[in-house]
Every structure is written in C-alpha cells, then in structure tokens.
C-alpha cells in the first residue's frame, strides 16, 4: 500500500490531464518553473514536441496539457481549435468531452455516499435495482455455451473494480456475443432513464462470475444509476453539490446549456468507422486529418440538456482547469486549500489495489485497479 500516495500524485496531478492543454493556468493555483517542481524544462519540451507530432499527423484535433505538483502549475501547452479548421483556439476554459475520465468523479461521488452511511462497498446492486436479483452468466460472453447461474450478487466493490461480470458494447471496448448484444440493445443509453437502462441490462447475461475477473465494462455507468437511487438526484447534480461546488469548480458537469456548448465546446472527433471518410485537408491547416465527426454520438449529444441518464462511466463535459483542481484534490488525499471533499481512507480505497481479480490487467502486472482508479506502477521500482 505504501506506493499509492506517490503514484496517485503522479496519476492525479499529472497524467490525467495529459490530453488536455492550455497556455494559461488556473488563477487560484500559483505557477512555478519545472525546475522548482523537480523537473527538467528541456525534457518537458519533448512532451510538446510529441504532442505536436501527433497533431500534425492529423490524429488528434487539438490538445491541452497542464501539469501541477503540490498545487502549483509547472508546465502547460496548447494547440488547435475547438473545431478543426475554424473557431476559437482551445484553452483552459474549453469544454472537452471527458469520456472515461468521468469514472474517477463517479467513484468519488459514491464514496461520498459511503461516508454518509447510505451504503457500503459490500452493498449489493439488487438492493437498489431488484432486477439484478437473479443473474445468469455466459462465460466469456459466448451465447452458445450453457448459461450458469451467478454464484453471488454483484456488489458496489465489484462495480468499482470492473469485476462485476458486466461488459462494454462491441463498438466501445467489448468482444464476443454479449458485447454485440449490448450494441443491439443500445446499452448504456443516456436518452432513457437510469431505471430503464437497468431493466435492459439486467436481462443480458454476465460474461463472468461476479468478483472473479477484471473486465472493462459499463460498471461505472451502473454506479451512476445507484447514486441516483441512493441520493435521490442524478449523478451530475449530486457530484456538483458535494464535490464540484466546494472545490470552486463551476464550468464542468454532465449537462450544459446549448449556448454554453456553442461557445465553449470542443467538437468530438473519432477515427473513421468502416466505410466512413476522414476529413482530410480542411481550413488551410496543411494537415491531412485522419478523423471524422462521427454520428455515433448524435442522439442526446454528450453534454446536452437533452440527456436523461447521467452515466458514471462517461458523459462528463469539463475544462482542463476544473479537472486539474479535482485531480489535485485526489493527489492530496481528499483535501485542497483546506477544504476536505473526501476522507483520506476513501481516496486510499479508490487508489489502492482492492481485489485479486483486478491484479493483472491485460497481462501487465504493473497495471492494478483500485475502487474506481487505475494504478500505474513504475516497473523498475513498483514498491514505491
């Protein structure tokens, strides 16, 4: 366990913001030089060089990088516009679709409820959604095999550690028959209620016995549904009230007005789907863009007020500034600028390996999983 503080400072204070870039810093966070933070300016310049290379290859539409240590920003860089070939340059107030970086916020939100005594890591999903009372398992997601009865109920810890037996759709990260079934049913769907999503999900077999193996999945989306039942309000509303507002985070959330999205949102691009054309040359940028503005997110667009269900696994739309502040709170074990958001034990539980089944991700013994956070260890010195 002794490695978690050092490594979470790296993950939450640095790595989580590597995708997002800005040449400005958060006004309440002082700036220092890289050397004052213990880093080499010359080596950090290579970060910008590598980001530029990916950008100039047309593989990303823009980037914003902001790195901080002990509450002080020591490096930042940015390039690109909110819309390829036009619009405003990206910056610290640009709204980005944060995708799976929604997961740490959702896990922090459910730990707030745990601290309030509303549930525990051992609480069972069927307590909140009785639809999951009796589940069946199609081992490895193969619908041709004989189904097994689930040996036990799915717990909150199973969901947080991706050992629930749930899956992702094949169009996202899943494989096998069950993943294809997720696509056919449209799981998980922000256009319908949490309860309706759980009704559909509970009818699909699991791909493994609860607690027995790690499988990246919609588990954190389900956490969002649990938060809605337990707190009596959508995940976005609960996270805003208990985490964002106390930290002074004002611009990030699961839902935004159309006016705000029109003026601040960075358009979401993806690698082209099969049969879909890439953008190519546009706007006199001199870059051959290998991206498309994919229609897969057109229904109930990410960040819009048209969304009904705040999924815990994605859907958060926020700024680099705000996520840096959230990450610094995590890096400082739940407290920032004297404001305690989470108890220290809650952050430790999120950022420390929790179950044996989560020990080895994709064959990499240096990749662990806590109750909500992935943990990356230095392979040359994993004990620190």
N, C-alpha and C positions, 0 to 999 in steps of 0.2 A: 504493500500500500504506500510505501514511502515515496514512490516515484510520482504519485498522482499530482502533487502540488506543482512540481517543476514542469511536468509535461502539460498540465492543463493551462498553466501560464503561457506556454508556447502555443497551445492549440487555440485557446480562447482569446488571448491577447494578440496573436499574430496570424496564425494560419486561417482562421475562419473568415478573415477579411481579405484574403489574398486576391479574390476575384474582383473585388470592388475597389475603385480607385478614386483618388481626389488629390488636388493640389492644395486644398485648404484643410484646416484642421478644426475640430470641434472647439468652439470658443471657450468652453469651460475646462478643456484639457490643455495643459501647457505643452509647449514644444521644446524638445531638446535635440542635440545633434546625435547622429548614430553612435559616435564615439562615446558620448556621455552615457548612452544606454548599453555600452559594451559591444557595439557592432562596428564593422568596417565600412565606411562610406563607399570605398571602391568596390567591394564585393556586393553591396546593396545596389549599386548602379547596374550590375548584371541582371538584377531582378527586372528592372525596366527594360533592359535590352531583350531579355527573353519574352517579356510580355509584348513588346513591340514586334518581335519576330512572328508571334502567333497572330497578332492583329494584322500585320501586313500580308500575311498569308491568307487573309480573309476567313479565318476560322473562328474568330470572336468579333462581335460588333463594336465593342468598346471595353475598357477596363478601368477600374478604380482600386487602388491599393492604399491602405492606410495601416501602418504598424505602430503599436504602442507597447510600452513596458512600464509597469508600476504607475499607470495613469498618465503617462507622458508620451505624446506622439513623437516618434523619432524618424519616420520615413513616410513619404506619400508621393504618389504619381498618378497621372491620368491621361487618357487619350480616347478619342472617339466622341460621337454624338449620340443623343437619345434615339435617333432614327438614322439608319445608315444613309449617308449622303446628304442629310439635311438636319435642321433642328439645332437645338442647343447642345453645347458640349456637356458631357457627363461631369458631375461634381458631387460634392458632399451632400447636397440636398436632392440628388436624383433618386427617384423611386425605382428600385430594382425588384423583379420577382425573385424572392429568396429561396424558392423551391424547398429542397430538403433541409436548408438551414432554418426552416420553421420548426423542425423537430426539437432542437435544444430548448426553444422557447416553450413549446408544448410540454416537454418533460419538466421544465422548471415550474410551469403552471400547476401540473398535477402534484408536484411536491409541495406547493403552497397549500393545496387541499389536504395533503397528508399531514402537514404541520398543524392544520386547523382541526385535525381529528376526524375528518369527514370520511376517510378511507385509509387503507394501508397498502403496502406492496403485496401483501398476501390476499387482498380482496379479490374476489372472482368476478370476471366480466359478467357472468349470468346474474349477479346481484343487481346490476344496473340495466342489463338487457337480457331478460329471461329467454329471448330467442336462442341464446347460446347454451341453454341448459343441457342439450344432448347433441354432441357434435360427432361427425364421422371423419375418418382420415383416409385419404387416397395417397398412399406413400409415394413420395417424390412427385406428387402431382399427376400421377398416372391413373386415368379414369378406367383403364382396362383391368387394373388389379382389383381384387376383392377389397371392399372397404372394411376398415376396422373401427370399432368404437373408440372414441377418445378415452384414454385411461384416467384422465383427471380434467378438471376445469381449467380454462385459461385464466391466469392471474394478471394483475397490473404489472408485476415484475416481468412476466413473460412478454407483455406488450412492449414495455420499455426496452427490453434487451433483444427484441426481434426473435424470440424463441417461442412464439405463440402458436406456430404452425400455420399462420396466415401467409399469404403470397402477395406479390405485385402482379399487375396485368402484364402480359407479354409485351405490350407496347411501351412499357416503362422499364422493368428490370426482371420480370418473371420468365420462367421457362416451363414448358410442359402443358398438359391438357387443362389443368386447373387455371393456369395463368391465362390461357386463351379464353376460358370461361369468364374470367374477370373482365376481359375486353368485351365479350359479347353482352354482358350484363351492365357494362359501364361502371364498374367498381374502381375506385370510390368516386361519387358524383356530387360535386358542390351545388348542383342545381336542384337537388332534392334534400329533404330533411335528414338529420342525423338518424332518426328512428327508421326512416325508410331505407337508408343505406344499411343499417344494421339488420333490417329484415332480409334484405337481399344477401348480404354477406353471410348470415347465419345459415343460409340454405346451400352454401357451397362447401364441399369438403375441405378440410385442412390438408396440408401437404406433408405434415409430420406431427408426431405426438407433442402436445404442449410441453415445453421445457426441455426437449431432448436435443434440438439442434438449432443453430443460428440460420435464419433465412430472412433476408431483407424484404420488407413487406409493408402492407398498409397498417401495421400495428399502431403506429403513432397517429394515423387518421382515427383509429378506434379510440385512442386516448383522448382525442378532441371530442368525440361523442360522449365519452364517460364524463369529461369535465363539464359538458353541457348539462347532463343529467344531475350531477352532484352539486354544481354551483347554481343551477337554475338560470344560467345565461350562456350565450355562445362563447366558445374559446376566446375569440378575439376580444370580446367585451371583458371577460374575466382577466385575461393577460394584461389588457390595457389598464385596468383598475388596480391590479395587485403588483404588477412588475413595471410596466412602461411609465405610467404617470409618476410613481415615486422616484424613478430614475431621471425624470425630466425628458423622457422620450415622447415626442409629440407628433412625429411625422410618419410613424410606422404602424401598420395594422393589417388585418385581414380584409378590410373593406375601406374604399376611398370614394370620394365624390368623382363624378365624371370630369368636373372642372380641374380637380387636382391631378387626375390621371392625364388629362390632355396637356397639362403644362409641365409635369414633372416625371412622367413615367418613361422608363427606357423600354422600348419595344422588345418583346420577347422573340428571339430567333432560335432556330434549331437546325441541325444538319438536315438536308432534304430527305423526305421519306422516299421510298421506292416509287419511281415514276414522277417525282416532283422536281421541278427545275430549280437550280440555285439562282440567286440574284445576279451574280456575275458583276460586270462593270456597271457602276451607277454613281451619279452625282459628281463626276470628275475627281473621285478619290484616287484613281490609279490603282485600285485594289480589285482583284477578281474575287468577289465574295462567294464563299462556299457555304452559304447559309440560305435559309428560306424563312419567311414569316409564316410559320406552319399553321394551318387551320385547326389543328388538333385542340387548341385552347380557345376556340371561338365561342363556344357555348358557355354562358356565365363566365365572362373573361376574368382572369386572375386579377384580384384586387377590386373588382367592381361591387357595387351595392346590390347587384342582381343575384349574388351568391346567397344561398340559403344555409349551407352547412360549412362551418369553419373547420376544415380538416387540420389535424395536428401534424400531418406529415408533409404538408406543403401549403401554399396559399398566402403566406405572409408576404406583404409587399412593404419594403422599407428602405431606408437610406443607409449609406456606409457609416455616417455619423452615429446613427441610433444603434446599429449592430455592434459597432466598436464599443459603445458605452455598455451594452448588455454583456459583451464578451469580457470587458474589464471587470464587471461585477462578478462574473463566474470565476475569472482568474484570481480575484481577491477573496474567494471563498464566501460569496454571498453578500458582500458589503462594498459600497462605493461612496466616497465622500461622506462617510459617517452614516449613510443610510443603509440599513440592513434590509435586504429583499428576501434572502433565503437563509435558513440556518446553515451553519458550516457543515453539519452532518448531511444535509440534503445535497449540497454540492459534491461532497465526497462520495455519496452513494451514486450520483449521476456519473461521476468521472473515474470511478474505480471498478475494475472487473467484478462482475456480480455472480455469474454462474458459469459452471464448467462448459456448458454447451456453447457459450459465447467466446470461448478462449481462442479459437483458431478461425479467423475469417479468411475464407478462400485459400487455405493452406499457409497463411502467413502468421507465424507465431508471434510476431511483433505487433500484430493488429488485434486489439482487445475491444470489448464493448462493455460500457457501464450501463446504468439505468437511464439511458437517454443520450449519452455521448459516446462516439467512437474515440478510442485512445490509440495514439500512435507513439510507439516507443523507439528510442534510438537503438537500432540492432546491435551496435557496438558496445552499448552500456545500458541495457534495458532495466537495470535495477534502480536507476536514478531518475 
